[in-house]
Amino acid sequence: MSMNWIGSGNKVSCQTENSKCPELTKDFKHIDYLKSGNNRQKRAYTVIKKLNILELLKTYDPILTGTIPIGIDLPDSDLDIICQCNNHCAFSVHMTKLFGHYDHFKIYTTTYQNIESTIAEFKTEQFSFEIFGQNIPTNQQNAYQHMVIEDRILTEKGSKFRQDIIELKSNGMKTEPAFAKLLGLSGDPYVELLKL
């Protein structure tokens, strides 16, 4: 599926081959929206800027994804940053050079949802990070698309739905299965959410 992203001000929408995607109220490609978010989002913004992480990753078109940007994180949720890499070996070497000095650093290449993925993990004083590389444009990766869809649903459904998602996650359920449960979706939640 090919997508064209169109943006003006703080609103972004996309056009696919078959349909118009929902309008986004946040430009997730830039993290400025975190500055006006909740306390954890503001701390995340400060840490990412202080460590210069997105600037260090800029050749990989990085996007912060996951639960912190959309405010459904748990206390132990990490900061997920997706990247586009076309050479996993070179990406691994570069991630080790950039982040290998951080606590609990590890890097590995695996197959995730049938896609080769290289993942670097490390910890700072306030957050754990996961840098996730795939040879797919970042705005087409599932992590990004799930986050955009989930953000739209959270906006539409309101605060009670958000609290129900957080409660399910607190009880051990992963994010996408929690959405699928509350929305009554059957089948693979990771696939079904992408259809919304």
C-alpha positions as CSV (number, residue, x, y, z in Angstrom):
1,M,0.0,0.0,0.0
2,S,1.4,3.4,-0.9
3,M,0.6,6.5,1.2
4,N,1.1,10.2,0.6
5,W,1.3,12.3,3.7
6,I,0.0,15.9,3.6
7,G,0.5,18.3,6.5
8,S,-0.3,21.8,7.6
9,G,0.1,23.3,11.0
10,N,-0.4,20.6,13.6
11,K,-2.7,18.4,11.5
12,V,-1.6,15.7,9.2
13,S,-3.6,13.4,7.0
14,C,-2.6,10.6,4.5
15,Q,-4.0,9.4,1.3
16,T,-3.7,5.7,0.4
17,E,-4.5,4.0,-2.9
18,N,-8.0,3.0,-1.7
19,S,-9.1,5.5,0.9
20,K,-8.4,8.7,2.8
21,C,-6.8,8.0,6.2
22,P,-8.2,9.8,9.3
23,E,-6.8,13.2,10.0
24,L,-4.1,13.2,12.7
25,T,-4.3,15.7,15.5
26,K,-0.5,15.3,16.2
27,D,2.4,15.3,13.8
28,F,4.1,12.2,15.2
29,K,7.1,12.7,13.0
30,H,8.2,15.5,15.4
31,I,8.1,15.2,19.2
32,D,7.1,18.8,20.0
33,Y,3.6,17.5,20.9
34,L,5.1,15.9,24.0
35,K,5.9,19.3,25.4
36,S,2.1,19.9,26.0
37,G,1.4,16.4,27.1
38,N,1.2,14.7,30.5
39,N,4.2,14.7,33.0
40,R,5.7,11.6,31.6
41,Q,5.5,12.8,28.0
42,K,7.2,16.1,29.1
43,R,10.0,14.1,30.7
44,A,10.3,11.9,27.6
45,Y,10.7,15.0,25.5
46,T,13.4,16.4,27.8
47,V,15.3,13.2,27.9
48,I,15.2,12.6,24.1
49,K,16.3,16.2,23.4
50,K,19.0,16.1,26.1
51,L,20.5,12.8,24.7
52,N,20.0,14.1,21.1
53,I,18.7,10.7,20.1
54,L,16.5,11.6,17.2
55,E,19.2,13.8,15.7
56,L,21.7,10.9,16.1
57,L,19.2,8.6,14.2
58,K,18.1,11.2,11.6
59,T,19.5,9.2,8.6
60,Y,17.1,6.4,9.5
61,D,13.9,8.6,9.5
62,P,13.2,7.9,13.2
63,I,9.7,8.2,14.7
64,L,8.8,7.8,18.4
65,T,6.0,5.2,18.7
66,G,4.4,3.0,21.3
67,T,2.2,3.9,24.3
68,I,4.0,7.0,25.8
69,P,3.1,9.2,22.8
70,I,-0.6,8.4,23.0
71,G,-0.8,8.4,26.9
72,I,-1.6,4.8,27.6
73,D,1.8,3.8,29.0
74,L,2.5,2.0,32.2
75,P,5.3,2.9,34.7
76,D,7.7,0.5,33.1
77,S,6.8,1.3,29.4
78,D,9.8,2.1,27.3
79,L,10.4,4.7,24.6
80,D,10.2,2.9,21.3
81,I,11.8,4.6,18.3
82,I,11.4,3.0,14.9
83,C,13.9,3.4,12.1
84,Q,14.3,2.5,8.5
85,C,17.5,0.5,7.8
86,N,18.5,-1.2,4.6
87,N,21.6,-3.0,6.0
88,H,21.0,-4.7,9.4
89,C,24.7,-5.4,10.0
90,A,25.7,-1.7,9.4
91,F,22.7,-0.6,11.5
92,S,23.8,-2.9,14.4
93,V,27.4,-1.5,14.2
94,H,26.1,2.1,14.2
95,M,23.6,1.5,17.1
96,T,26.4,-0.1,19.1
97,K,28.7,2.9,18.4
98,L,25.9,5.4,19.4
99,F,24.4,3.7,22.4
100,G,26.7,0.8,23.5
101,H,27.9,2.8,26.5
102,Y,24.4,3.0,28.1
103,D,23.4,0.6,30.9
104,H,22.0,-2.8,29.9
105,F,22.7,-2.3,26.2
106,K,22.0,-5.2,23.9
107,I,21.3,-5.5,20.2
108,Y,20.0,-8.4,18.2
109,T,18.5,-9.2,14.8
110,T,15.3,-11.3,14.6
111,T,12.3,-11.9,12.5
112,Y,9.3,-9.9,13.8
113,Q,5.9,-10.5,12.1
114,N,7.8,-12.1,9.2
115,I,10.1,-9.0,8.7
116,E,13.8,-8.9,9.5
117,S,14.2,-6.5,12.4
118,T,17.2,-5.2,14.4
119,I,16.5,-4.1,17.9
120,A,18.8,-2.1,20.2
121,E,17.8,-1.8,23.9
122,F,19.4,0.3,26.6
123,K,18.5,2.2,29.8
124,T,19.0,5.8,30.9
125,E,18.2,7.2,34.4
126,Q,14.6,7.8,33.6
127,F,13.6,5.6,30.6
128,S,14.4,2.4,28.9
129,F,14.8,2.7,25.1
130,E,14.1,0.3,22.3
131,I,15.4,1.3,18.8
132,F,13.7,-0.8,16.2
133,G,15.1,-1.0,12.6
134,Q,13.3,-2.5,9.6
135,N,13.8,-2.1,5.9
136,I,10.4,-0.4,5.5
137,P,9.7,3.4,5.5
138,T,8.9,4.3,9.1
139,N,5.5,5.7,8.4
140,Q,4.5,2.4,6.8
141,Q,5.8,0.2,9.7
142,N,3.1,-1.5,11.8
143,A,4.3,0.2,15.0
144,Y,3.6,3.6,13.5
145,Q,0.3,2.6,11.9
146,H,-1.0,0.9,15.1
147,M,-0.2,4.1,17.1
148,V,-2.0,6.4,14.7
149,I,-5.1,4.2,14.6
150,E,-5.0,3.8,18.4
151,D,-4.7,7.5,18.9
152,R,-7.7,8.1,16.7
153,I,-9.7,5.5,18.6
154,L,-8.7,7.0,21.9
155,T,-9.8,10.5,20.7
156,E,-13.1,9.1,19.5
157,K,-13.9,6.9,22.5
158,G,-12.9,9.3,25.3
159,S,-11.3,9.0,28.8
160,K,-13.3,6.0,30.0
161,F,-12.1,3.9,27.1
162,R,-8.5,5.1,27.7
163,Q,-8.7,4.1,31.4
164,D,-10.1,0.7,30.4
165,I,-7.1,0.1,28.0
166,I,-4.7,1.1,30.8
167,E,-6.4,-1.3,33.2
168,L,-6.2,-4.2,30.8
169,K,-2.5,-3.4,30.2
170,S,-1.9,-3.2,33.9
171,N,-3.4,-6.7,34.2
172,G,-0.8,-8.0,31.7
173,M,-2.5,-7.6,28.3
174,K,-0.5,-6.2,25.4
175,T,-1.7,-3.0,23.8
176,E,-3.2,-4.3,20.5
177,P,-5.1,-7.2,22.2
178,A,-6.5,-4.7,24.7
179,F,-7.9,-2.6,21.9
180,A,-9.2,-5.6,20.1
181,K,-11.0,-6.9,23.3
182,L,-12.7,-3.5,24.0
183,L,-13.6,-3.1,20.3
184,G,-14.9,-6.6,20.0
185,L,-12.5,-7.5,17.2
186,S,-12.0,-11.2,16.4
187,G,-8.9,-12.7,14.8
188,D,-5.3,-11.5,15.1
189,P,-5.5,-8.1,16.9
190,Y,-2.3,-6.9,15.2
191,V,-3.9,-7.5,11.8
192,E,-7.4,-6.4,12.6
193,L,-6.4,-3.1,14.0
194,L,-4.8,-2.1,10.7
195,K,-8.1,-2.5,9.0
196,L,-9.8,0.2,11.1
